[in-house]
Amino acid sequence: MPEPYIRVAVADDEEGLALLDRATWSTLHAVSPPPEGPFFDERHVPGDYLVAESGGRIVGYVRLARPTPLASNAHVLQIQGLAVADEARGQGIGRALIRAAVAQARGRGARRLSLRVLGHNAPARALYASEGFAVEGVQPGEFLLDGRYVDDVLMGRTL
């Protein structure tokens, strides 16, 4: 697979992103299925997403948004979604998206970047740790998924 091209999403990416979101969803990394409606809405705008393209096709995305609307929290951005197409996994696309998110967060003036990841998602946790994110908190048994209680892990890093 060629090196991914990473760019900010545009409105025309909506269908491709929605298809990717539905194709990659599982309880390994998400607590509820993606909505059936539009991918973009008033809270999920194209400018919040970085898209990875390879061979002219969307193969991944990361969503970078403010965790709260509070002015006192405006220096923090949060990764609020990361997806990589099954056939593109293991090729560095997730890592490239994380690095692009870090660069964009810095460019937007953020001083911190945080994220939440399910405790049983060992591959994602290892990737985030290798990119400088540290566990900052754990909510034990926060979600009941597939009949098992799963921890919610907060990770973050200074920019």
Buried (B, 14 or more C-beta within 10 A) or exposed (E): EEEBEBEBBEEEBBEBBBEBBBEBBEBBBBEEEBEEEEBBEEEBEBEBBBBBBBEEEBBBBBBBBBBEEEEEEEEBBBBBBBBBBEEBBEBBBBBBBBBBBBEBBEEEEBEBBBBBBBBBBEEBBEBBEEBBBEBEEEEEEBBEBEEEEBBBBBBBBEB
